[in-house]
C-alpha cells in the first residue's frame, strides 16, 4: 500500500493490477439491470394482451360512454402497473444474478492470480447454486435446485467461458499488433 501526502493529510491508495479480459463489475451489473428491465417489461406487456381482449368485450356490452371510459382507464392503469412491476422485478433479478456472477469471477481471478475458464465455470456454478437456494419450496426441493444449478451453471459457463477467453485473446492480439508496428517504425532511421 502506498501513502500519499496531500496538503498535510495522509491518503492511502492501493493500486491493484487488473488482469487482461477482466470484466468491469459495475458496467456488467448495469447492463444486466437494464436487460432484465427490458425482458421483464416486455414479458408482462405480452401477457397483458389477453387482458385487453377482456376489456374490449366489456366495452361492447356497456352502452354508457362514461362507463366505457372508466373501464379503459382502469385497464390502462392496471397494464401500466403490471408492466412497471415486471420491469422492476426483472431488472432486480437479472441485475443481482449478473452482479453475483461477475463479482465472483473477478474475485476468483484476483485470488488465483490467473484469468481462465475455470473462474468463469466456478462463478456460474456458484451463482446458479445460490439462486437455486433462494427459490421457493421445501428443503429437499431447494437442495435439488442447488445441485441442478451447480451442474447446469458449470455446464453452460465452461464452453461460454472458453469462447469468451478466446475472443479476449484475439482482441488483445489485434490491439498489440498495431503498437508493435508503430514502435518498429519509430525505431527505423530515415
C-alpha positions in Angstrom: 0.0 0.0 0.0 1.2 3.4 -0.8 1.0 6.5 1.4 0.5 9.8 -0.5 0.9 13.2 1.2 -1.9 15.6 0.2 -1.9 19.0 1.9 -0.8 17.6 5.2 -3.2 14.7 5.1 -2.2 11.1 4.6 -4.1 9.3 2.0 -3.5 5.6 1.4 -4.2 4.2 -2.0 -3.9 0.6 -3.1 -3.5 0.1 -6.8 -4.3 -3.4 -7.9 -3.3 -4.7 -11.3 -6.4 -5.7 -13.3 -5.9 -8.9 -15.3 -6.5 -8.6 -19.0 -10.0 -9.6 -20.0 -11.5 -9.0 -16.6 -15.0 -7.6 -16.9 -15.9 -4.4 -15.2 -18.3 -5.4 -12.4 -20.3 -2.2 -12.3 -20.8 -1.9 -16.1 -21.9 -5.6 -16.3 -24.3 -5.1 -13.5 -25.8 -2.0 -15.0 -26.2 -3.8 -18.4 -27.8 -6.7 -16.5 -30.3 -4.5 -14.8 -31.4 -2.8 -18.0 -31.6 -6.1 -19.9 -33.7 -7.5 -17.1 -36.0 -4.5 -17.1 -36.5 -4.8 -20.9 -37.1 -8.6 -20.6 -39.5 -8.3 -17.6 -41.4 -5.4 -19.1 -41.8 -7.0 -22.5 -42.9 -10.3 -20.9 -45.6 -8.6 -18.9 -46.7 -6.4 -21.8 -47.1 -9.6 -24.0 -49.0 -11.3 -21.2 -51.4 -8.4 -20.8 -52.7 -8.7 -24.4 -55.3 -11.3 -23.2 -56.4 -8.8 -20.5 -57.0 -6.2 -23.2 -59.3 -8.6 -25.1 -61.4 -9.0 -21.9 -61.7 -5.2 -21.6 -62.8 -4.9 -25.3 -65.5 -7.4 -24.7 -66.7 -5.4 -21.7 -66.7 -2.2 -23.7 -69.0 -3.7 -26.3 -71.5 -4.8 -23.7 -71.7 -1.4 -21.9 -73.7 1.3 -23.7 -72.8 4.1 -21.3 -69.8 6.2 -22.6 -68.7 7.2 -19.1 -68.6 3.5 -18.0 -66.6 2.7 -21.2 -64.0 5.4 -20.4 -63.7 4.2 -16.8 -63.2 0.7 -18.0 -60.5 1.8 -20.5 -58.7 3.9 -17.9 -58.7 1.1 -15.3 -57.4 -1.3 -17.9 -54.6 1.0 -18.9 -53.7 1.8 -15.3 -53.5 -1.9 -14.5 -51.5 -2.6 -17.6 -49.0 0.2 -16.7 -48.6 -1.2 -13.1 -48.2 -4.7 -14.4 -45.5 -3.7 -17.0 -43.7 -1.5 -14.5 -43.7 -4.2 -11.8 -42.4 -6.7 -14.4 -39.6 -4.3 -15.4 -38.5 -3.7 -11.8 -38.6 -7.3 -10.8 -36.8 -8.4 -14.0 -34.2 -5.8 -13.5 -33.5 -6.6 -9.9 -33.3 -10.4 -10.6 -31.0 -10.2 -13.6 -29.0 -7.4 -12.0 -28.4 -9.5 -8.9 -27.5 -12.5 -10.9 -25.1 -10.5 -13.1 -23.5 -8.8 -10.1 -23.0 -12.0 -8.3 -21.6 -13.8 -11.3 -19.1 -11.1 -12.3 -18.2 -10.3 -8.7 -17.3 -14.0 -8.1 -15.5 -14.2 -11.4 -13.3 -11.1 -10.6 -12.7 -12.3 -7.1 -11.6 -15.7 -8.2 -9.3 -14.2 -10.9 -7.8 -11.9 -8.2 -7.4 -14.7 -5.6 -6.0 -17.3 -8.1 -3.9 -14.7 -10.0 -5.0 -16.2 -13.3 -7.8 -15.5 -15.7 -9.0 -18.8 -17.1 -12.1 -20.7 -18.0 -12.3 -22.3 -14.5 -13.0 -18.9 -12.9 -16.0 -18.5 -15.2 -17.2 -22.1 -14.7 -16.9 -21.8 -10.9 -18.7 -18.4 -10.9 -21.5 -19.8 -13.0 -21.8 -22.8 -10.8 -21.8 -20.9 -7.5 -24.2 -18.2 -8.8 -26.7 -20.7 -10.1 -26.5 -22.8 -6.9 -27.0 -19.7 -4.8 -30.1 -18.7 -6.8 -31.3 -22.2 -6.7 -31.1 -22.0 -2.9 -33.3 -18.9 -2.7 -36.1 -20.4 -4.9 -39.3 -21.1 -3.0 -40.1 -24.7 -1.9 -39.2 -27.3 0.7 -35.7 -28.0 1.9 -35.4 -31.1 -0.3 -36.6 -29.1 -3.3 -34.0 -26.3 -2.6 -31.3 -28.9 -2.3 -32.3 -30.3 -5.7 -32.2 -26.7 -7.1 -28.8 -26.1 -5.7 -27.4 -29.3 -7.2 -29.0 -28.7 -10.6 -28.0 -25.1 -10.6 -24.4 -26.0 -9.8 -24.2 -28.6 -12.5 -26.0 -26.6 -15.1 -24.1 -23.4 -14.2 -20.8 -25.1 -14.8 -22.1 -26.9 -17.9 -23.2 -23.7 -19.6 -20.4 -21.4 -18.3 -17.4 -23.7 -19.2 -17.9 -23.6 -23.0 -19.1 -20.0 -22.9 -16.1 -19.0 -20.8 -13.8 -20.7 -23.3 -15.3 -18.7 -26.1 -15.0 -15.5 -24.1 -11.3 -16.1 -23.3 -10.6 -16.9 -27.0 -12.3 -13.7 -28.0 -10.3 -11.7 -25.4 -7.1 -13.3 -26.7 -7.9 -12.4 -30.3 -8.8 -8.8 -29.3 -5.5 -8.5 -27.3 -3.5 -9.8 -30.3 -5.2 -7.3 -32.7 -4.6 -4.4 -30.3 -1.0 -5.3 -29.7 0.0 -5.8 -33.4 -0.5 -2.1 -34.4 1.5 -1.0 -31.4 4.4 -3.2 -32.4 4.3 -1.9 -36.0 4.3 1.7 -34.7 7.2 1.0 -32.4 9.3 -0.7 -35.1 8.6 2.3 -37.5 9.7 4.7 -34.8 13.0 2.9 -34.3 13.8 2.9 -38.0 16.2 5.7 -39.0 15.2 7.8 -42.0 
